[in-house]
Amino acid sequence: MPSVLPLGDPAPADGLLPSQVLADVGRRKFGLYVHIPFCAVRCGYCDFNTYTATELGGGASQAAYSGTAASEVDFAAKVLEDSGLPRRPMSTVFFGGGTPTLLPAEDLAEILRTAVGHWGLEEGAEVTTEANPDSVTRESLQVLKDAGFTRVSFGMQSAVPHVLKVLDRTHTPSRVPQVVQWAREAGLAVSLDLIYGTPGESMADWRESLETALSYEPDHISAYALIVEEGTKLAAQIRRGEVPGIDDDDHAAKYELADQLISEAGLGWYEVSNWARTPEQACRHNLAYWRGDDWWGIGPGAHSHVGGVRWWNVKHPAAYASRLVAGESPAAGRETLDAGTRDVERIMLEARLVSGLAIDGLDKDGRRAVAGLIADGLAEPAAAFQGRLVLTLKGRLLADAVVRRILPD
């Protein structure tokens, strides 16, 4: 089942934001996330807020969803204006899920058009959709490009059939080069998402997936360690002994291989799990998350953040739609982050970036810890000399431990 929403304060029905969001608003970019909560099949490892057609009752049809999402865009524009925020063009838009391209391309285009009508797009803005390789056609990708999309992120996950089977992925490996070619013909930048550490995946399997993905010359690659979430089908299979469990040493070895092969292919890391062919081809939407910019999340279960205020929508598509029909905010709860919490989050996120973390932004104990991190081979000495904490390869493998050493007590 989808993951549980966080606890928080009640969200006002009108959605209005407190005056604190106006502070330094000119220094923050604005982006839009659009959650499409539909999948053809629920993958065994996934705990995202997604639903197959058979899991949904009335009022939550895929056919009506684009209109419902567009109505939240209208609501968002009014809330931001009524809260006193200036109109800011969107720097990034990201359609995620679920499988956004399970909807007709024209439906995604309708949502984007509605958003652009309210806020506009910065020149050169990044507009991305996630897609499964078997959920697009040459024609649908061209429709997306013509509508203003600039980038597509394909969930390749693996090039090995038995690994895809464990993950419950529905595409065949041979489909990936075809859709990459179609995306390039349409003029879209291409990212490929990979998962390592699947039960039963050997090191040779992982090498094959990496080498195959790199042979398609993507602009961007994400490689994520498989995390087994409680309540998923995969967690139950491991518990029953049907498939082997997760091995941290295996994950570390596979990450090292990924960094080696991806770097040798000319892509550079810019975040622990992400590599881009050039700095300009890094995913700017994700960078906006990691740098604490503003974004509004459209859709059931979607999270938003504006000026230190964070909120999240009700999870079920039917409840989400009914709130919007009533003219009410779909938010289930929200929280206002204090300065200390925001600083902790900044440290946790910026430490994962190749640009690193300003050492003088740490407290006294955090600054003292840097020398130990260098001695332990976890931080780059040259970067530290220039005032930045940048992780080494070993540091990336132990990023959470590094962060614990520099966080305030």
N, C-alpha and C positions, 0 to 999 in steps of 0.2 A: 504494500500500500504506500501511497505518497507520504513523504516525511511530515512530521508534526510542525505546525506553525509555532514561532516563539511566543512567549508571554510578553505582555506589554500593557500600556494604558489604553483605555477605550479611545477609539478614533472618532472625531466628531462627524456627524452625518453630512455636514456641508463640506468637509474636507479642508477647511481653511487652516492655514499654517501660521504658527506664532511669528511675531515680529523679528525674532532672532535670525530667521532665514535671510533677512535683508542684509545682514552684516557681510561685507566683502563679497557681495554677489557678483560684482564685476570681475572678480578674479577667478570665478569658477565657470567652467564650460557646462553646457546642458546637453544631455543625451536622452534617448528614448529606448527602453527595452520593451519588446512585445512578446508576451508568452503565448504560444500556441499549444494548448494542452492535449493535443490529440496524437495518438500513435496507432499504427495498424496492428502492432503486437507489443505487449509489454515485455521489454528485455529483462532477463532474470536478475541482472545486477542493479537495475535502475530503481531509485526511490524518489524520482522527481514527481512533481504534481502533474501527472499525465493520465490519460484515460483512453481506452479503446472504445469503439462505438457501442459495444455490448454493455459497457459499464455505466453508460449515461442514460438518464431518464429524459423526460420531456423538458423543454426549455433550454436545452444545452446542445442543440444540434450543430454539427460542423457547418451545415449550410448557412446557418444564421450567425455564425461566430464573427465574421468580419464586420458586420453591422454593429454587433455588441461591442467589439473592441474599439471600433471607431467612435462609438458613443462615449467610451471612457476617455478617448483622446479629447473629445469635445469638453467633457467634464474637467479634465486636467487643465486645459487651457483656461477655463473660467476660474478654477481654483487658484492657479498661479497669478492670474491678473487680479482677482479679488484680494489676494494676499499681499498685493503691492509689489510683486516681483516684475522687473522689466521683461519685455519680450526678448528672448534670446534665441537666435537660430540654433538648430540642432547641429552639433559637431559630429555625432555618431548616432546611428540607429541600428539596433540588433534584434532580429527575429529569432527567438530560440524556443526550446520546447522540451519534450514533445518533438514532433516532426512538423515544422512550419509548412514545408512543401507538400504535406498531405492535403492542405487546402489548395484550391485552384490558384494559380499564380495571380490571376486578376483580383482575387480576394486579398492577397497580401499587398498588391498594388493599391487597392482601395484604402487600406489602413494607412499606408505610407502617404498617399495623396492627402488624406484627411490631416495627418500630422504636419505635412509640409504647408498645407493651407493655413494652419494656425501659427506655426513658428518659422517656417522656411528652413533652409539648409545653409550652413556655412559653405563657402567656396571650397571644393575639394573634400566635402564631407564623406565619411565612410558609412556605407549602408550595407549591412551583412544579413544574410539568412543562413541558418543551419539547414542541412538537408541530408536525408539518407540517399545513398546512391540509387536506390530503386524507386525514389519518389519524385524524380524529375525527368523531363524529356528535353530534347534540343529546343523544342518550341517554348516550353514553360520557362526555361532559362533565358531565352531571348525576351519574353514578356517581362521578366524581372529586370533585366538590363534596361529595357526601354522605359520602365517605370521609375528608374533611378537607383536601383541596386548596383553596388560596385563590387561586391565580394560574396563568395559562397564558401561555407565551411562544411565539407563532406565528412560524415561520420564513417570513416573507413574502418577504424578499430583494429583490424587485422587483415593480413593477406592469406591467412591459413584457414581452410574450411573447418577443421575440427575446433579451432579456437572460436571462430564465428558461431559455431553451433552451440558451444557452451554459453556464449553471451546472448544467444537467442536472436542474433542478427539475421535479417531476412534477405540481404543481398548476397550475391556471389562475388568472389574476388574479381572476376573478369569484367564486372560492371563498372568498376572504379575508373579505369583508364578511359572508358567511353564517356562517362559524365564529365571527367576532367577536360577532355577534348571539347565537348559541347560548351562547357563554361568558358573556355578560352576563345572559342569561335564567337561567343556572344560578347566577349570583351570583359568578362568578370575575372577578378583576382581569385585565386584558389588556395584554400587552406585545407589540410587533411588532419583529422583527429585520429589518434591512435591510443590504444589501451594496452598496457603491459602488466604481466603478472596474473593473467587468467589461469585458473586451475588447469593443469595439464599442458600449459604452454612451455615448451623447452626453449633454451637459449637459441637454438637453431631456428625455431619458429619465429622468435622475436626478431632475429637478424633478417629473416626472409621478409617479414612485414616491413621493417625499416628500409631495406634495400629496394623493395618493390615500391613503397611510397615515394622514395627519393627518385626512383627512375621516372616518375611522372613530373619531376621538376616543379613541385608546388612552390608557391610564394611564401608559404607559412606552414609550420607543422606544430601541432600540440601533441604531447605524449604524457598521458596521465597514468599513474599507478592505479590499478584496480583496488577500490575500497569496497569491502563487503559490508553493506548496510543491514542493520537488523530489520526484519520484516520482509526482506526480499526473498525471491525464490532461490537465489544463489546461496544466501545465508542458510536457508533450510537444507539445501543439498549438501553443504559442507557439514552442517550439524549431524546429518544422517550418515555421513561418510561416503556419500555417492561420488563426490569429487574431492580432491585434496584441498587443504586449506592454503592460506596465504603465507608466504615466507618473506620476511623483511630482507634477508640477505639476497634472495633472488631478485627482489625489487631493486635493490641497490645496484646489483651487477647489471641489470637490464637498463637502468637509468644511465649508468656509465657508458654502456654500449650505444645507447641512443645519442648521448651527447657527442661521442666520438664520431659516429657515422654521419650524423646530421651536420656537425661542424665541418667535417671533411668535404661534405657536399656543398659547402658555401653558405650555409645558413648560420646565423649567430643567435645565441640565447639572449633574450631580453627579460625573461621572467623564468622562474625555476622550471616550469613545464612547457615553455613556449620558445620557439625559434622562428626567425624571419629572415628572408633572403637579404633584405635591406632594412634599415631602421624605419623607413617610411612604410614598410609592409607589415610592421607589427600591428596587432589588433588594437586599434586606438580606443575602441569601446571598452575592452577589458582594462586597458591602461587608465581609463577614466575612473573605473571602479577602484583600482589600486591606489590612485592618487586623490581619492576623496572628492571628485567632482559631483555635480548634481545629475540625477536622472530620475525620470518617472517610469515606473514599471506598469505596463498595461497587461491585464489578464488575470485569471484566477490564480491566487497564490503568489503573484508577482510582488517583488519588493521594490521600494522606492527610497531615494535619499535626496533631500534638499537642505543644504545649510545646517547639517547636524541633526535634522529631524528624519527619522527612518520610520517607514510604515509598510504594512504588508496586507494584501487583499485576502478576502475569504477564499477558501480553496476550491470549493465545488463550482463548476461552470454554471449550474442552474442557480445557485445562490448568488453568484457573481452577477449573472444577467438580471435577476429579479431586483437587485439593489439599484442597478443602473436604470431600469425601467421606472423605478420609483423616484428617480432623481437624487438618489442618495449615494454617498461615497461607498465603494465596495471594500474599503479598508476594514480589516478585522481588528487591528490594533496598531499602536505606534509607540515610539519612544523618542525622547529628546536626549541626545548624548551630551554629557558634560565635557568640559575641556580635558579632564584626565582620561576619560574613555576614548575620546577622539585621538589623543596623543598616542595611546597604546595601540589603537588600530592603525594609525599612521606608521608606527614603527614595525608592526607585524607585516604590513603590506609592502612598504617601501624596501624593507630588507630583502625581499624576494626579487627585486628588480636589478638588472645589470647596471642601472644608473646609481644604485645603492642608496645609502642613507647618510644624511649629514651627521657627522659625529658630534658636532657642537649642539645638535638638537637633542642629544641624550642627556639624562641627568648625570650627576657626578659619578655614581656607581657604574652606570652604563658606559661612560667614557673610559673609566678605569678598566672595564672588562675587555676593551678592544685589544689591548696588548696581549692578553691571554688568548684571544681568538686568533691573532696572528701567529703566536707561538704554537698553537695547536693546528695550524694549517687550514683554518676555517675562513679566514679573511685575507684579502689581497694586501700585501704590505705597501705596494706603490700607491694604491688608491687611498689607503689610510693616511699616508704621508700627505696626500692632497686634501684630506678632510672628509673622505667618504668611506663608509663601510660597505665593501663589495664582497660578496661571497665567492670563495674558490669552489671548484667542483666538489671537494669534500664538504665544504660549507653548505652547498646546495642540498647535498644528501642529508645533512643534519640541520636544515634550516629552522625547524621548530626549536631545536635545542639552542641554536645560536640566539634566537629571539628571546628565549627564556633568560639567557645570560645578560641581555642588555636592557630588558624591561625594568621599569621601576618596581621596587618591592611593594 
